[in-house]
Amino acid sequence: MNSYTFNTNEVSFPLIDRPCVEIKVGDNVDHVVITPVNNEEAFLPDLVESMLSQSVPPTKWVIVDDKSTDSSSRIGIEASKTHPWIEYIRVEIEGGRRRGSRIAKLFKTGIERCGNEWRYCSKIDADMKLPDDYFERVFFKFHDDEKLGIASGNCRVSTFFGKKIESVAESHTRGGLKTYNRLCYDEIGGIYPQNGWDGIDNVSARYNGWKTENFKDIIADHGRRTGAHKGRLGSSFEAGKFSYQMGYYWPFFIGKCIHQMKDFPFFIGGLTMFLGYMWSKLGREKMTSNEEIRNYLKREQKEKLRSFIWPLRI
């Protein structure tokens, strides 16, 4: 295998032959990948290397640089020079970094570079390191279930006690690892450029009859814990705000806060989540999505509570 090396922390990216031609804006694309980037020099080389090693590589990969001030731009530019199916673009989006609305806008910017004929699209965060067969295994899941609308693997992070899988509900696809079926993506109207977009799309897909699932047998290494840029308490507060904006069923939300209390920082995380909810409620913040979607989510949460509580009565 040949190797192309550039002087960025002495990282060497393998140069792999691809059975594809150079892709230009507007060309037909089957599977496209979008990666928003903001000062990710510590992680981006690993993602590039793992993307090049995929057994089923994307037809096009767009790296969307959000005004990075480190060497992320050089990493993206050099990767795109070496591999014609990789495109690097630098964008200027006003405003500070927010929990999700800014990321959603960057993702939509990347999708606009991919034309209209793709069948699947993935959002892969810059701090991910994928196993070589990641996309291959994801597409097997789509092949096995034609009603699967959004799929993802699970995230493994390094902690003081070793490697740990970040636990989420089975129907919650991870924001940094999502792959969309095009039919589902179009039916839900794409993703919404607002905070909580990676929860709204899941609920909207299920409301429209699609399945959403993160698969516990497909694992990607996550360079940092989800929400690390806000800290644990900041992330819990934002999660509480999002729960209000999505119209969570109140007893379900209280159970979620109690469940959060068992994780570090013990008790405080769940309390902070509750405070975030009340902050949005007292501030009369705008609800997310339409009323039908919120009512559908409430019905789902009531059923989850019922299925959890009923065995306890036996």
DAHUSUL-V31608 format. One record per run of one state. SS is the DSSP state (a for helix, b for strand, c for the rest). FROM is the first residue (numbers start at 1). LEN is the number of residues. If there is no record, write none. Layout:
BEGIN
<<SS	FROM	LEN> <SS	FROM	LEN>>
END
This chain:
BEGIN
<<c	1	1> <b	2	4> <c	6	6> <b	12	4> <c	16	15> <b	31	7> <c	38	6> <a	44	9> <c	53	7> <b	60	7> <c	67	5> <a	72	11> <c	83	3> <b	86	6> <c	92	9> <a	101	14> <c	115	5> <b	120	5> <c	125	3> <b	128	2> <c	130	4> <a	134	11> <c	145	3> <b	148	12> <c	160	2> <b	162	4> <c	166	11> <b	177	5> <a	182	6> <c	188	9> <a	197	11> <c	208	3> <b	211	12> <c	223	5> <a	228	18> <c	246	4> <a	250	11> <c	261	7> <a	268	15> <c	283	8> <a	291	22> <c	313	2>>
END
